[in-house]
């Protein structure tokens, strides 16, 4: 019995530390949410007669070492000055899935919002902004042609466009936006952005016409540049588990490799890899470049002298003889971590939904969760059904645990007698306890081991509920209109605490007075910390507690009546 209590107290200590970590994360999130906001480009009125807004000058929004040099493997990440120019006009592109601002100076995506994912659930017009370039944050997607004849080698190419605003109509499945560049040597380059209805993947292609009398050669690069600002959505967490913030890529020996911003600063990465992708990750969302999957590319991560974190790729050179035309391009994803769609785009891109080392348990759980959602059409209902399935899978194992605890409760008076009889002789007390366990067929570890076996499943399920973008702004019922944030009225945490208190009453109380007092306070302590947990996680915990309480109550009564041995 002492060993069981010691294990329980140890588990409580670890869990308390995780809960404290969650509290600290919550405070950091609240502080970061107070950062001053700025007027965004995509919020401007496109129909206004006012002059189109311009982006900050390149020297203000970027460091001098942003753009990579041409691609030999030993030189691909060297820093060279990029000529700064006055920023050109910005064009806007609106589809059903994306709202994009593109700077004609370089053709970079300097702002990108997701109208299907709200920044504020109470404001249906507040599209979540993933990429932005303003006084608060720099997070942009850059691409260009560098190298021998690259139009971005000595400063960013200045494009022209046929309109200031492009919009996908209801009858369009695709929208192509062309940016034009004309060189002095009869070389023409069209940078084409192709948007698809219902998708977050943008194809970025360069169509080159070599009208000169010499051979033309350049390399495509694509990169994601951002500062280290942590957006509120990136700091959300549960159970002390922090969602990853940083870069990631895939390579042959490792399907999924992550780089924190600290990693990128201390040890820049550079390697030539087949196919692949490179991404910037945060909670629920990501941006990723996916170049030609039939070629090898030079992938790199680094931190510039200006302090920007850069993750990108450089492709092999494209060479065009005089009079020859050619095309080179890559895909750019900017949107939610939709693992099934990401898996279609490139191998292992779906692993950006990071379930940690328990992914082999979490993946089937997420699959079950989506099936339950398809059945009931409500993510809260899906969580309840999934909890029922998990509980059913461990029904017999849980029954073994509850039987052991019920037997311990039954022999509790005899245990107290032994403690009083041998209060001054711990050795005789322990021997008498062991004799009692053998006589009553009680295993003091019987209530602990089955719970430990189930813990990996419970932790994996926590990761699934925390990492799934599908639960963001997902309503449940009544006052719960977002399962990814805390219960606004704290009803679920209070129910969780109450269920925990009732479950304690079904268990044998600790014989040690100090342990008994600690156990009595646990429901209150847990309720306090669960106040700030996402409602989806608390819902799972409440349902699991209620099911456990019902099962334990029935088994305890059966043993007390002698119906089961």
FENTA-V391065 format. One record per backbone hydrogen bond with DSSP energy under -1.0 kcal/mol. NH is the residue of the N-H (numbers start at 1). CO is the residue of the C=O. Records with the same first field share a line. If there is no record, write none. Layout:
BEGIN
NH->CO / CO
END
This chain:
BEGIN
5->1
6->2
7->3
8->4
9->5
10->6
11->7
12->8
13->9
14->10
15->11
16->12
17->13
18->14
19->15
20->16
21->17
22->18
23->19
24->20
25->21
26->22
27->23
28->24
29->25
30->26
31->27
32->28
33->29
34->31
35->32
44->41
48->45
60->57
61->57
62->58
75->72
76->72
78->75
91->102
92->164
93->100
94->166
95->98
99->113
100->93
101->111
102->91
103->108
104->89
106->104 / 157
107->103
109->141
110->101
111->101
112->131
113->99
114->128
117->114
119->126
123->120
126->123
127->125
128->114 / 117
130->112
131->112
132->139
134->137
139->132
140->225
141->109
142->223
144->221
146->219
149->217
152->145
153->150
159->104
160->180
166->92
168->94
172->169
175->195
177->193
179->191
180->160
181->189
183->187
188->209
189->181
190->207
191->179
192->205
193->177
194->203
195->175
197->173
199->196
202->332
203->194
204->330
205->192
206->328
207->190
208->326
209->188
210->324
211->186 / 209
216->320
218->318
219->146
221->144
222->313
223->142
224->311
225->140
226->309
227->138
234->231
235->232
238->241
241->238
246->281
247->259
248->279
249->257
250->277
251->254
257->249
259->247
264->260
265->261
266->262
267->263
271->299
273->297
275->295
278->289
279->248
280->287
281->246
282->285
286->335
287->280
288->333
289->278
290->331
295->292
297->273
298->314
299->271
300->312
301->269
302->310
304->308
307->304
309->226
310->302
311->224
312->300
313->222
314->298
315->220
318->218
320->216
323->210
324->321
326->208
328->206
330->204
331->290
332->202
333->288
334->200
335->286
337->284
338->336
339->337
342->338
343->339
345->341
346->342
349->346
351->348
352->349
353->350
354->352
359->356
361->358
362->358
363->359
365->361
366->362
367->363
368->364
369->365
370->366
371->367
372->368
373->369
374->370
375->371
376->372
377->373
382->378
383->379
384->380
385->381
386->382
387->383
388->384
389->385
390->386
391->387
392->388
393->389
394->390
395->392
398->394
399->395
400->396
401->397
402->398
403->399
404->400
405->401
406->402
407->403
408->404
409->405
410->406
411->407
415->411
416->412
417->413
418->414
419->415
420->416
421->417
422->418
425->422
429->425
430->426
431->427
432->428
433->429
434->430
435->431
436->432
437->433
438->434
439->435
440->436
442->437
446->443
448->445
449->445
452->448
453->449
454->450
455->451
458->454
459->455
460->456
461->457
462->458
463->459
464->460
465->461
466->462
467->463
468->464
471->468
472->469
474->471
476->480
480->477
481->479
483->474
485->482
490->487
494->490
495->491
496->492
497->493
498->494
499->495
500->496
501->497
502->498
503->499
504->500
505->501
507->504
516->512
517->513
518->514
519->515
520->516
521->517
522->518
525->521
526->522
527->523
528->524
529->525
530->526
532->529
533->530
535->485
536->483
538->534
539->535
540->536
541->537
542->538
543->539
544->540
545->541
546->542
547->543
548->544
549->545
550->546
551->547
552->548
553->549
554->550
555->551
556->552
557->553
558->554
559->555
560->556
561->557
563->558
END
